[in-house]
Amino acid sequence: MISNSKIQLGVKEEDIFSDVIHFLLRKNHRLFSNDQLIEKTGISSDLIFKWVKSGKLNPSLFPNLGAPCEKCGNLTNHSKICRECTQSITHTLKQEEKDKIWFDKVQKKAPKANSYRYKL
C-alpha cells in the first residue's frame, strides 16, 4: 500500500507512479478497476485518469483501468474519447461531407435554372 504520508509530503508524481506500477505488477493486480486501485493504494482518481489518458497505464496491461470520456463521461481506456463517441463523431463527419457534396451539386445547377433570358 502506498502510504498517504507520501502523497501528503509532496513526493514526486513519478515516484508515486513507480510505486503504483510495482504494486500492480508485483502483486499481480493487473485486473484491478479504478475503485479497487484507489482503495488499495490510496491515490487519487485524478492521477489514475491522468496516467490512463497519457498512456502510462497501458490498456493492454491494465484493461480495467480507465478515464472518463471527454464527450459522454463513461470510463474508457482507449483514448480521451470512448469508441462509441468516436464512431458517432466519425459518422456525423461522413454525413456532413455527403451533405456538402450534395449541396455543391445543387448550387452549381441553381444559377442556370433561375436565370432569365431576355430577347431584344
Backbone atoms as SQL, in Angstrom:
CREATE TABLE atoms (id INTEGER PRIMARY KEY, chain TEXT, resi INTEGER, resn TEXT, atom TEXT, x REAL, y REAL, z REAL);
INSERT INTO atoms VALUES
  (1, 'A', 1, 'MET', 'N', 0.842, -1.193, 0.000),
  (2, 'A', 1, 'MET', 'CA', 0.000, 0.000, 0.000),
  (3, 'A', 1, 'MET', 'C', 0.876, 1.240, 0.000),
  (4, 'A', 2, 'ILE', 'N', 0.480, 2.195, -0.763),
  (5, 'A', 2, 'ILE', 'CA', 1.193, 3.457, -0.821),
  (6, 'A', 2, 'ILE', 'C', 0.664, 4.313, 0.313),
  (7, 'A', 3, 'SER', 'N', 1.557, 4.765, 1.132),
  (8, 'A', 3, 'SER', 'CA', 1.107, 5.488, 2.319),
  (9, 'A', 3, 'SER', 'C', 0.609, 6.878, 1.946),
  (10, 'A', 4, 'ASN', 'N', -0.380, 7.331, 2.703),
  (11, 'A', 4, 'ASN', 'CA', -0.919, 8.670, 2.490),
  (12, 'A', 4, 'ASN', 'C', 0.117, 9.727, 2.826),
  (13, 'A', 5, 'SER', 'N', 1.061, 9.378, 3.703),
  (14, 'A', 5, 'SER', 'CA', 2.089, 10.353, 4.058),
  (15, 'A', 5, 'SER', 'C', 2.937, 10.705, 2.842),
  (16, 'A', 6, 'LYS', 'N', 3.147, 9.737, 1.946),
  (17, 'A', 6, 'LYS', 'CA', 3.901, 10.020, 0.726),
  (18, 'A', 6, 'LYS', 'C', 3.174, 11.047, -0.108),
  (19, 'A', 7, 'ILE', 'N', 1.878, 10.871, -0.238),
  (20, 'A', 7, 'ILE', 'CA', 1.089, 11.785, -1.051),
  (21, 'A', 7, 'ILE', 'C', 1.039, 13.165, -0.404),
  (22, 'A', 8, 'GLN', 'N', 0.913, 13.206, 0.909),
  (23, 'A', 8, 'GLN', 'CA', 0.799, 14.470, 1.614),
  (24, 'A', 8, 'GLN', 'C', 2.120, 15.216, 1.677),
  (25, 'A', 9, 'LEU', 'N', 3.248, 14.502, 1.650),
  (26, 'A', 9, 'LEU', 'CA', 4.549, 15.147, 1.752),
  (27, 'A', 9, 'LEU', 'C', 5.020, 15.741, 0.429),
  (28, 'A', 10, 'GLY', 'N', 4.242, 15.587, -0.607),
  (29, 'A', 10, 'GLY', 'CA', 4.608, 16.180, -1.885),
  (30, 'A', 10, 'GLY', 'C', 5.658, 15.381, -2.631),
  (31, 'A', 11, 'VAL', 'N', 5.622, 14.078, -2.478),
  (32, 'A', 11, 'VAL', 'CA', 6.546, 13.227, -3.207),
  (33, 'A', 11, 'VAL', 'C', 6.259, 13.389, -4.697),
  (34, 'A', 12, 'LYS', 'N', 7.288, 13.297, -5.503),
  (35, 'A', 12, 'LYS', 'CA', 7.121, 13.474, -6.941),
  (36, 'A', 12, 'LYS', 'C', 6.116, 12.483, -7.503),
  (37, 'A', 13, 'GLU', 'N', 5.372, 12.965, -8.480),
  (38, 'A', 13, 'GLU', 'CA', 4.357, 12.129, -9.116),
  (39, 'A', 13, 'GLU', 'C', 4.986, 10.888, -9.748),
  (40, 'A', 14, 'GLU', 'N', 6.178, 11.026, -10.289),
  (41, 'A', 14, 'GLU', 'CA', 6.856, 9.886, -10.912),
  (42, 'A', 14, 'GLU', 'C', 7.170, 8.799, -9.887),
  (43, 'A', 15, 'ASP', 'N', 7.503, 9.195, -8.669),
  (44, 'A', 15, 'ASP', 'CA', 7.770, 8.209, -7.620),
  (45, 'A', 15, 'ASP', 'C', 6.490, 7.471, -7.233),
  (46, 'A', 16, 'ILE', 'N', 5.389, 8.198, -7.149),
  (47, 'A', 16, 'ILE', 'CA', 4.099, 7.580, -6.843),
  (48, 'A', 16, 'ILE', 'C', 3.704, 6.635, -7.970),
  (49, 'A', 17, 'PHE', 'N', 3.907, 7.076, -9.217),
  (50, 'A', 17, 'PHE', 'CA', 3.592, 6.244, -10.363),
  (51, 'A', 17, 'PHE', 'C', 4.418, 4.958, -10.339),
  (52, 'A', 18, 'SER', 'N', 5.678, 5.097, -10.029),
  (53, 'A', 18, 'SER', 'CA', 6.558, 3.921, -9.954),
  (54, 'A', 18, 'SER', 'C', 6.060, 2.937, -8.903),
  (55, 'A', 19, 'ASP', 'N', 5.659, 3.449, -7.746),
  (56, 'A', 19, 'ASP', 'CA', 5.135, 2.585, -6.688),
  (57, 'A', 19, 'ASP', 'C', 3.839, 1.891, -7.128),
  (58, 'A', 20, 'VAL', 'N', 2.976, 2.622, -7.824),
  (59, 'A', 20, 'VAL', 'CA', 1.709, 2.052, -8.283),
  (60, 'A', 20, 'VAL', 'C', 1.963, 0.952, -9.310),
  (61, 'A', 21, 'ILE', 'N', 2.860, 1.204, -10.247),
  (62, 'A', 21, 'ILE', 'CA', 3.180, 0.194, -11.266),
  (63, 'A', 21, 'ILE', 'C', 3.753, -1.055, -10.610),
  (64, 'A', 22, 'HIS', 'N', 4.673, -0.867, -9.679),
  (65, 'A', 22, 'HIS', 'CA', 5.255, -2.025, -8.992),
  (66, 'A', 22, 'HIS', 'C', 4.195, -2.782, -8.208),
  (67, 'A', 23, 'PHE', 'N', 3.270, -2.054, -7.600),
  (68, 'A', 23, 'PHE', 'CA', 2.187, -2.692, -6.858),
  (69, 'A', 23, 'PHE', 'C', 1.311, -3.517, -7.796),
  (70, 'A', 24, 'LEU', 'N', 0.948, -2.921, -8.931),
  (71, 'A', 24, 'LEU', 'CA', 0.069, -3.621, -9.872),
  (72, 'A', 24, 'LEU', 'C', 0.735, -4.860, -10.470),
  (73, 'A', 25, 'LEU', 'N', 1.994, -4.761, -10.789),
  (74, 'A', 25, 'LEU', 'CA', 2.689, -5.877, -11.433),
  (75, 'A', 25, 'LEU', 'C', 3.208, -6.897, -10.433),
  (76, 'A', 26, 'ARG', 'N', 3.812, -6.445, -9.347),
  (77, 'A', 26, 'ARG', 'CA', 4.398, -7.347, -8.369),
  (78, 'A', 26, 'ARG', 'C', 3.331, -8.186, -7.682),
  (79, 'A', 27, 'LYS', 'N', 2.260, -7.593, -7.323),
  (80, 'A', 27, 'LYS', 'CA', 1.193, -8.294, -6.605),
  (81, 'A', 27, 'LYS', 'C', 0.228, -8.982, -7.563),
  (82, 'A', 28, 'ASN', 'N', 0.513, -8.846, -8.861),
  (83, 'A', 28, 'ASN', 'CA', -0.338, -9.428, -9.894),
  (84, 'A', 28, 'ASN', 'C', -1.785, -8.923, -9.784),
  (85, 'A', 29, 'HIS', 'N', -1.899, -7.626, -9.635),
  (86, 'A', 29, 'HIS', 'CA', -3.207, -6.972, -9.547),
  (87, 'A', 29, 'HIS', 'C', -3.523, -6.230, -10.838),
  (88, 'A', 30, 'ARG', 'N', -3.127, -6.793, -11.974),
  (89, 'A', 30, 'ARG', 'CA', -3.332, -6.132, -13.266),
  (90, 'A', 30, 'ARG', 'C', -4.794, -5.874, -13.581),
  (91, 'A', 31, 'LEU', 'N', -5.679, -6.692, -13.057),
  (92, 'A', 31, 'LEU', 'CA', -7.094, -6.589, -13.414),
  (93, 'A', 31, 'LEU', 'C', -7.893, -5.714, -12.447),
  (94, 'A', 32, 'PHE', 'N', -7.206, -4.963, -11.602),
  (95, 'A', 32, 'PHE', 'CA', -7.907, -4.064, -10.689),
  (96, 'A', 32, 'PHE', 'C', -8.650, -2.994, -11.479),
  (97, 'A', 33, 'SER', 'N', -9.793, -2.595, -10.951),
  (98, 'A', 33, 'SER', 'CA', -10.523, -1.456, -11.519),
  (99, 'A', 33, 'SER', 'C', -10.007, -0.183, -10.844),
  (100, 'A', 34, 'ASN', 'N', -10.491, 0.959, -11.311),
  (101, 'A', 34, 'ASN', 'CA', -10.092, 2.233, -10.695),
  (102, 'A', 34, 'ASN', 'C', -10.401, 2.241, -9.206),
  (103, 'A', 35, 'ASP', 'N', -11.629, 1.831, -8.858),
  (104, 'A', 35, 'ASP', 'CA', -12.055, 1.864, -7.451),
  (105, 'A', 35, 'ASP', 'C', -11.198, 0.945, -6.584),
  (106, 'A', 36, 'GLN', 'N', -10.882, -0.230, -7.089),
  (107, 'A', 36, 'GLN', 'CA', -10.054, -1.153, -6.310),
  (108, 'A', 36, 'GLN', 'C', -8.654, -0.595, -6.123),
  (109, 'A', 37, 'LEU', 'N', -8.102, 0.014, -7.149),
  (110, 'A', 37, 'LEU', 'CA', -6.761, 0.587, -7.042),
  (111, 'A', 37, 'LEU', 'C', -6.735, 1.751, -6.062),
  (112, 'A', 38, 'ILE', 'N', -7.759, 2.572, -6.093),
  (113, 'A', 38, 'ILE', 'CA', -7.847, 3.696, -5.154),
  (114, 'A', 38, 'ILE', 'C', -7.955, 3.175, -3.733),
  (115, 'A', 39, 'GLU', 'N', -8.772, 2.157, -3.535),
  (116, 'A', 39, 'GLU', 'CA', -8.966, 1.575, -2.206),
  (117, 'A', 39, 'GLU', 'C', -7.671, 0.971, -1.657),
  (118, 'A', 40, 'LYS', 'N', -6.945, 0.248, -2.488),
  (119, 'A', 40, 'LYS', 'CA', -5.735, -0.446, -2.028),
  (120, 'A', 40, 'LYS', 'C', -4.534, 0.475, -1.878),
  (121, 'A', 41, 'THR', 'N', -4.432, 1.499, -2.736),
  (122, 'A', 41, 'THR', 'CA', -3.234, 2.336, -2.714),
  (123, 'A', 41, 'THR', 'C', -3.451, 3.693, -2.061),
  (124, 'A', 42, 'GLY', 'N', -4.672, 4.194, -2.113),
  (125, 'A', 42, 'GLY', 'CA', -4.949, 5.497, -1.520),
  (126, 'A', 42, 'GLY', 'C', -4.609, 6.670, -2.424),
  (127, 'A', 43, 'ILE', 'N', -4.290, 6.416, -3.685),
  (128, 'A', 43, 'ILE', 'CA', -4.005, 7.529, -4.594),
  (129, 'A', 43, 'ILE', 'C', -5.322, 8.124, -5.097),
  (130, 'A', 44, 'SER', 'N', -5.225, 9.311, -5.663),
  (131, 'A', 44, 'SER', 'CA', -6.452, 9.975, -6.128),
  (132, 'A', 44, 'SER', 'C', -6.861, 9.461, -7.511),
  (133, 'A', 45, 'SER', 'N', -8.140, 9.565, -7.786),
  (134, 'A', 45, 'SER', 'CA', -8.644, 9.135, -9.091),
  (135, 'A', 45, 'SER', 'C', -8.111, 10.038, -10.199),
  (136, 'A', 46, 'ASP', 'N', -7.845, 11.302, -9.877),
  (137, 'A', 46, 'ASP', 'CA', -7.317, 12.228, -10.883),
  (138, 'A', 46, 'ASP', 'C', -5.973, 11.757, -11.435),
  (139, 'A', 47, 'LEU', 'N', -5.138, 11.196, -10.562),
  (140, 'A', 47, 'LEU', 'CA', -3.846, 10.676, -11.021),
  (141, 'A', 47, 'LEU', 'C', -4.049, 9.481, -11.954),
  (142, 'A', 48, 'ILE', 'N', -4.960, 8.600, -11.595),
  (143, 'A', 48, 'ILE', 'CA', -5.232, 7.443, -12.445),
  (144, 'A', 48, 'ILE', 'C', -5.731, 7.920, -13.807),
  (145, 'A', 49, 'PHE', 'N', -6.677, 8.870, -13.811),
  (146, 'A', 49, 'PHE', 'CA', -7.209, 9.406, -15.063),
  (147, 'A', 49, 'PHE', 'C', -6.091, 10.012, -15.908),
  (148, 'A', 50, 'LYS', 'N', -5.225, 10.766, -15.263),
  (149, 'A', 50, 'LYS', 'CA', -4.127, 11.408, -15.977),
  (150, 'A', 50, 'LYS', 'C', -3.204, 10.371, -16.615),
  (151, 'A', 51, 'TRP', 'N', -2.871, 9.333, -15.866),
  (152, 'A', 51, 'TRP', 'CA', -1.959, 8.297, -16.364),
  (153, 'A', 51, 'TRP', 'C', -2.597, 7.472, -17.475),
  (154, 'A', 52, 'VAL', 'N', -3.887, 7.221, -17.379),
  (155, 'A', 52, 'VAL', 'CA', -4.572, 6.466, -18.434),
  (156, 'A', 52, 'VAL', 'C', -4.623, 7.302, -19.716),
  (157, 'A', 53, 'LYS', 'N', -4.994, 8.584, -19.597),
  (158, 'A', 53, 'LYS', 'CA', -5.096, 9.443, -20.774),
  (159, 'A', 53, 'LYS', 'C', -3.751, 9.654, -21.451),
  (160, 'A', 54, 'SER', 'N', -2.689, 9.725, -20.653),
  (161, 'A', 54, 'SER', 'CA', -1.366, 9.944, -21.241),
  (162, 'A', 54, 'SER', 'C', -0.755, 8.652, -21.775),
  (163, 'A', 55, 'GLY', 'N', -1.371, 7.513, -21.464),
  (164, 'A', 55, 'GLY', 'CA', -0.868, 6.235, -21.966),
  (165, 'A', 55, 'GLY', 'C', 0.130, 5.555, -21.053),
  (166, 'A', 56, 'LYS', 'N', 0.382, 6.130, -19.889),
  (167, 'A', 56, 'LYS', 'CA', 1.319, 5.498, -18.955),
  (168, 'A', 56, 'LYS', 'C', 0.780, 4.178, -18.419),
  (169, 'A', 57, 'LEU', 'N', -0.526, 4.128, -18.185),
  (170, 'A', 57, 'LEU', 'CA', -1.160, 2.875, -17.772),
  (171, 'A', 57, 'LEU', 'C', -1.769, 2.256, -19.019),
  (172, 'A', 58, 'ASN', 'N', -1.004, 1.436, -19.666),
  (173, 'A', 58, 'ASN', 'CA', -1.348, 0.843, -20.950),
  (174, 'A', 58, 'ASN', 'C', -2.571, -0.062, -20.824),
  (175, 'A', 59, 'PRO', 'N', -3.580, 0.121, -21.689),
  (176, 'A', 59, 'PRO', 'CA', -4.794, -0.707, -21.598),
  (177, 'A', 59, 'PRO', 'C', -4.543, -2.185, -21.862),
  (178, 'A', 60, 'SER', 'N', -3.493, -2.525, -22.583),
  (179, 'A', 60, 'SER', 'CA', -3.218, -3.943, -22.816),
  (180, 'A', 60, 'SER', 'C', -2.683, -4.607, -21.546),
  (181, 'A', 61, 'LEU', 'N', -2.021, -3.843, -20.686),
  (182, 'A', 61, 'LEU', 'CA', -1.536, -4.389, -19.409),
  (183, 'A', 61, 'LEU', 'C', -2.583, -4.277, -18.304),
  (184, 'A', 62, 'PHE', 'N', -3.332, -3.185, -18.316),
  (185, 'A', 62, 'PHE', 'CA', -4.306, -2.911, -17.251),
  (186, 'A', 62, 'PHE', 'C', -5.670, -2.626, -17.875),
  (187, 'A', 63, 'PRO', 'N', -6.381, -3.664, -18.311),
  (188, 'A', 63, 'PRO', 'CA', -7.608, -3.468, -19.098),
  (189, 'A', 63, 'PRO', 'C', -8.782, -2.876, -18.337),
  (190, 'A', 64, 'ASN', 'N', -8.779, -2.927, -17.021),
  (191, 'A', 64, 'ASN', 'CA', -9.931, -2.441, -16.253),
  (192, 'A', 64, 'ASN', 'C', -9.746, -1.023, -15.723),
  (193, 'A', 65, 'LEU', 'N', -8.592, -0.413, -15.980),
  (194, 'A', 65, 'LEU', 'CA', -8.377, 0.970, -15.572),
  (195, 'A', 65, 'LEU', 'C', -8.815, 1.879, -16.695),
  (196, 'A', 66, 'GLY', 'N', -9.408, 3.010, -16.344),
  (197, 'A', 66, 'GLY', 'CA', -9.886, 3.914, -17.378),
  (198, 'A', 66, 'GLY', 'C', -10.007, 5.338, -16.888),
  (199, 'A', 67, 'ALA', 'N', -10.332, 6.205, -17.831),
  (200, 'A', 67, 'ALA', 'CA', -10.569, 7.619, -17.553),
  (201, 'A', 67, 'ALA', 'C', -11.893, 7.996, -18.212),
  (202, 'A', 68, 'PRO', 'N', -12.556, 9.026, -17.722),
  (203, 'A', 68, 'PRO', 'CA', -13.838, 9.402, -18.309),
  (204, 'A', 68, 'PRO', 'C', -13.689, 9.940, -19.735),
  (205, 'A', 69, 'CYS', 'N', -14.617, 9.547, -20.577),
  (206, 'A', 69, 'CYS', 'CA', -14.679, 10.060, -21.950),
  (207, 'A', 69, 'CYS', 'C', -14.976, 11.559, -21.877),
  (208, 'A', 70, 'GLU', 'N', -14.298, 12.328, -22.706),
  (209, 'A', 70, 'GLU', 'CA', -14.490, 13.779, -22.664),
  (210, 'A', 70, 'GLU', 'C', -15.815, 14.221, -23.274),
  (211, 'A', 71, 'LYS', 'N', -16.504, 13.303, -23.959),
  (212, 'A', 71, 'LYS', 'CA', -17.794, 13.661, -24.545),
  (213, 'A', 71, 'LYS', 'C', -18.962, 13.177, -23.687),
  (214, 'A', 72, 'CYS', 'N', -18.954, 11.879, -23.310),
  (215, 'A', 72, 'CYS', 'CA', -20.118, 11.319, -22.608),
  (216, 'A', 72, 'CYS', 'C', -19.863, 11.034, -21.126),
  (217, 'A', 73, 'GLY', 'N', -18.613, 10.940, -20.712),
  (218, 'A', 73, 'GLY', 'CA', -18.304, 10.711, -19.303),
  (219, 'A', 73, 'GLY', 'C', -18.148, 9.257, -18.908),
  (220, 'A', 74, 'ASN', 'N', -18.434, 8.314, -19.807),
  (221, 'A', 74, 'ASN', 'CA', -18.240, 6.894, -19.488),
  (222, 'A', 74, 'ASN', 'C', -16.758, 6.571, -19.424),
  (223, 'A', 75, 'LEU', 'N', -16.398, 5.607, -18.575),
  (224, 'A', 75, 'LEU', 'CA', -14.991, 5.236, -18.465),
  (225, 'A', 75, 'LEU', 'C', -14.511, 4.548, -19.732),
  (226, 'A', 76, 'THR', 'N', -13.333, 4.952, -20.176),
  (227, 'A', 76, 'THR', 'CA', -12.706, 4.354, -21.346),
  (228, 'A', 76, 'THR', 'C', -11.206, 4.250, -21.101),
  (229, 'A', 77, 'ASN', 'N', -10.598, 3.249, -21.704),
  (230, 'A', 77, 'ASN', 'CA', -9.147, 3.137, -21.575),
  (231, 'A', 77, 'ASN', 'C', -8.472, 3.242, -22.933),
  (232, 'A', 78, 'HIS', 'N', -9.206, 3.665, -23.954),
  (233, 'A', 78, 'HIS', 'CA', -8.664, 3.716, -25.302),
  (234, 'A', 78, 'HIS', 'C', -7.978, 5.038, -25.599),
  (235, 'A', 79, 'SER', 'N', -8.602, 6.124, -25.295),
  (236, 'A', 79, 'SER', 'CA', -8.032, 7.447, -25.514),
  (237, 'A', 79, 'SER', 'C', -8.890, 8.445, -24.746),
  (238, 'A', 80, 'LYS', 'N', -8.903, 9.674, -25.182),
  (239, 'A', 80, 'LYS', 'CA', -9.697, 10.674, -24.481),
  (240, 'A', 80, 'LYS', 'C', -11.187, 10.536, -24.750),
  (241, 'A', 81, 'ILE', 'N', -11.525, 9.888, -25.871),
  (242, 'A', 81, 'ILE', 'CA', -12.930, 9.705, -26.247),
  (243, 'A', 81, 'ILE', 'C', -13.192, 8.214, -26.425),
  (244, 'A', 82, 'CYS', 'N', -14.312, 7.732, -25.900),
  (245, 'A', 82, 'CYS', 'CA', -14.636, 6.307, -25.983),
  (246, 'A', 82, 'CYS', 'C', -14.947, 5.901, -27.421),
  (247, 'A', 83, 'ARG', 'N', -14.981, 4.617, -27.664),
  (248, 'A', 83, 'ARG', 'CA', -15.196, 4.111, -29.022),
  (249, 'A', 83, 'ARG', 'C', -16.561, 4.500, -29.572),
  (250, 'A', 84, 'GLU', 'N', -17.591, 4.462, -28.732),
  (251, 'A', 84, 'GLU', 'CA', -18.933, 4.804, -29.202),
  (252, 'A', 84, 'GLU', 'C', -18.995, 6.261, -29.659),
  (253, 'A', 85, 'CYS', 'N', -18.398, 7.152, -28.877),
  (254, 'A', 85, 'CYS', 'CA', -18.398, 8.574, -29.252),
  (255, 'A', 85, 'CYS', 'C', -17.538, 8.798, -30.491),
  (256, 'A', 86, 'THR', 'N', -16.434, 8.077, -30.599),
  (257, 'A', 86, 'THR', 'CA', -15.584, 8.186, -31.785),
  (258, 'A', 86, 'THR', 'C', -16.355, 7.774, -33.029),
  (259, 'A', 87, 'GLN', 'N', -17.090, 6.664, -32.938),
  (260, 'A', 87, 'GLN', 'CA', -17.888, 6.210, -34.080),
  (261, 'A', 87, 'GLN', 'C', -18.981, 7.212, -34.422),
  (262, 'A', 88, 'SER', 'N', -19.597, 7.767, -33.396),
  (263, 'A', 88, 'SER', 'CA', -20.656, 8.755, -33.615),
  (264, 'A', 88, 'SER', 'C', -20.102, 9.995, -34.318),
  (265, 'A', 89, 'ILE', 'N', -18.969, 10.483, -33.868),
  (266, 'A', 89, 'ILE', 'CA', -18.350, 11.665, -34.477),
  (267, 'A', 89, 'ILE', 'C', -17.944, 11.367, -35.918),
  (268, 'A', 90, 'THR', 'N', -17.350, 10.194, -36.142),
  (269, 'A', 90, 'THR', 'CA', -16.943, 9.805, -37.487),
  (270, 'A', 90, 'THR', 'C', -18.144, 9.724, -38.423),
  (271, 'A', 91, 'HIS', 'N', -19.222, 9.120, -37.942),
  (272, 'A', 91, 'HIS', 'CA', -20.446, 9.014, -38.750),
  (273, 'A', 91, 'HIS', 'C', -20.983, 10.404, -39.092),
  (274, 'A', 92, 'THR', 'N', -21.010, 11.289, -38.114),
  (275, 'A', 92, 'THR', 'CA', -21.510, 12.643, -38.333),
  (276, 'A', 92, 'THR', 'C', -20.654, 13.375, -39.366),
  (277, 'A', 93, 'LEU', 'N', -19.337, 13.230, -39.274),
  (278, 'A', 93, 'LEU', 'CA', -18.448, 13.898, -40.237),
  (279, 'A', 93, 'LEU', 'C', -18.644, 13.351, -41.655),
  (280, 'A', 94, 'LYS', 'N', -18.821, 12.038, -41.765),
  (281, 'A', 94, 'LYS', 'CA', -19.068, 11.450, -43.081),
  (282, 'A', 94, 'LYS', 'C', -20.382, 11.968, -43.662),
  (283, 'A', 95, 'GLN', 'N', -21.404, 12.062, -42.835),
  (284, 'A', 95, 'GLN', 'CA', -22.697, 12.568, -43.294),
  (285, 'A', 95, 'GLN', 'C', -22.586, 14.035, -43.712),
  (286, 'A', 96, 'GLU', 'N', -21.824, 14.816, -42.949),
  (287, 'A', 96, 'GLU', 'CA', -21.618, 16.229, -43.302),
  (288, 'A', 96, 'GLU', 'C', -20.924, 16.345, -44.658),
  (289, 'A', 97, 'GLU', 'N', -19.953, 15.479, -44.912),
  (290, 'A', 97, 'GLU', 'CA', -19.243, 15.501, -46.196),
  (291, 'A', 97, 'GLU', 'C', -20.198, 15.156, -47.345),
  (292, 'A', 98, 'LYS', 'N', -21.047, 14.146, -47.138),
  (293, 'A', 98, 'LYS', 'CA', -22.042, 13.795, -48.158),
  (294, 'A', 98, 'LYS', 'C', -22.998, 14.959, -48.407),
  (295, 'A', 99, 'ASP', 'N', -23.439, 15.591, -47.332),
  (296, 'A', 99, 'ASP', 'CA', -24.351, 16.725, -47.465),
  (297, 'A', 99, 'ASP', 'C', -23.691, 17.884, -48.211),
  (298, 'A', 100, 'LYS', 'N', -22.417, 18.109, -47.945),
  (299, 'A', 100, 'LYS', 'CA', -21.692, 19.198, -48.607),
  (300, 'A', 100, 'LYS', 'C', -21.575, 18.921, -50.102),
  (301, 'A', 101, 'ILE', 'N', -21.270, 17.687, -50.456),
  (302, 'A', 101, 'ILE', 'CA', -21.176, 17.323, -51.874),
  (303, 'A', 101, 'ILE', 'C', -22.528, 17.532, -52.557),
  (304, 'A', 102, 'TRP', 'N', -23.594, 17.078, -51.922),
  (305, 'A', 102, 'TRP', 'CA', -24.933, 17.251, -52.471),
  (306, 'A', 102, 'TRP', 'C', -25.265, 18.729, -52.627),
  (307, 'A', 103, 'PHE', 'N', -24.970, 19.527, -51.609),
  (308, 'A', 103, 'PHE', 'CA', -25.274, 20.959, -51.633),
  (309, 'A', 103, 'PHE', 'C', -24.496, 21.654, -52.748),
  (310, 'A', 104, 'ASP', 'N', -23.227, 21.283, -52.931),
  (311, 'A', 104, 'ASP', 'CA', -22.424, 21.869, -54.007),
  (312, 'A', 104, 'ASP', 'C', -23.013, 21.549, -55.368),
  (313, 'A', 105, 'LYS', 'N', -23.523, 20.331, -55.557),
  (314, 'A', 105, 'LYS', 'CA', -24.157, 19.959, -56.827),
  (315, 'A', 105, 'LYS', 'C', -25.400, 20.806, -57.068),
  (316, 'A', 106, 'VAL', 'N', -26.193, 20.979, -56.039),
  (317, 'A', 106, 'VAL', 'CA', -27.424, 21.767, -56.160),
  (318, 'A', 106, 'VAL', 'C', -27.087, 23.220, -56.465),
  (319, 'A', 107, 'GLN', 'N', -26.071, 23.760, -55.824),
  (320, 'A', 107, 'GLN', 'CA', -25.689, 25.158, -56.039),
  (321, 'A', 107, 'GLN', 'C', -25.185, 25.390, -57.464),
  (322, 'A', 108, 'LYS', 'N', -24.499, 24.423, -58.041),
  (323, 'A', 108, 'LYS', 'CA', -23.982, 24.583, -59.399),
  (324, 'A', 108, 'LYS', 'C', -25.113, 24.591, -60.421),
  (325, 'A', 109, 'LYS', 'N', -26.147, 23.830, -60.163),
  (326, 'A', 109, 'LYS', 'CA', -27.277, 23.775, -61.081),
  (327, 'A', 109, 'LYS', 'C', -28.213, 24.964, -60.898),
  (328, 'A', 110, 'ALA', 'N', -28.296, 25.517, -59.731),
  (329, 'A', 110, 'ALA', 'CA', -29.266, 26.555, -59.406),
  (330, 'A', 110, 'ALA', 'C', -29.152, 27.808, -60.264),
  (331, 'A', 111, 'PRO', 'N', -27.981, 28.373, -60.507),
  (332, 'A', 111, 'PRO', 'CA', -27.950, 29.609, -61.299),
  (333, 'A', 111, 'PRO', 'C', -28.519, 29.428, -62.706),
  (334, 'A', 112, 'LYS', 'N', -28.326, 28.299, -63.336),
  (335, 'A', 112, 'LYS', 'CA', -28.851, 28.066, -64.661),
  (336, 'A', 112, 'LYS', 'C', -30.380, 27.966, -64.638),
  (337, 'A', 113, 'ALA', 'N', -30.906, 27.352, -63.638),
  (338, 'A', 113, 'ALA', 'CA', -32.352, 27.177, -63.551),
  (339, 'A', 113, 'ALA', 'C', -33.066, 28.481, -63.247),
  (340, 'A', 114, 'ASN', 'N', -32.442, 29.371, -62.534),
  (341, 'A', 114, 'ASN', 'CA', -33.076, 30.617, -62.133),
  (342, 'A', 114, 'ASN', 'C', -32.730, 31.792, -63.027),
  (343, 'A', 115, 'SER', 'N', -31.948, 31.591, -64.045),
  (344, 'A', 115, 'SER', 'CA', -31.548, 32.726, -64.891),
  (345, 'A', 115, 'SER', 'C', -32.632, 32.986, -65.949),
  (346, 'A', 116, 'TYR', 'N', -32.749, 34.244, -66.307),
  (347, 'A', 116, 'TYR', 'CA', -33.718, 34.662, -67.310),
  (348, 'A', 116, 'TYR', 'C', -32.984, 35.157, -68.547),
  (349, 'A', 117, 'ARG', 'N', -33.601, 34.894, -69.692),
  (350, 'A', 117, 'ARG', 'CA', -33.011, 35.379, -70.937),
  (351, 'A', 117, 'ARG', 'C', -34.005, 36.367, -71.564),
  (352, 'A', 118, 'TYR', 'N', -33.496, 37.466, -71.849),
  (353, 'A', 118, 'TYR', 'CA', -34.337, 38.492, -72.473),
  (354, 'A', 118, 'TYR', 'C', -33.997, 38.593, -73.960),
  (355, 'A', 119, 'LYS', 'N', -35.052, 38.745, -74.718),
  (356, 'A', 119, 'LYS', 'CA', -34.841, 38.969, -76.142),
  (357, 'A', 119, 'LYS', 'C', -34.915, 40.457, -76.398),
  (358, 'A', 120, 'LEU', 'N', -34.037, 40.924, -77.166),
  (359, 'A', 120, 'LEU', 'CA', -34.036, 42.349, -77.508),
  (360, 'A', 120, 'LEU', 'C', -34.536, 42.608, -78.885);
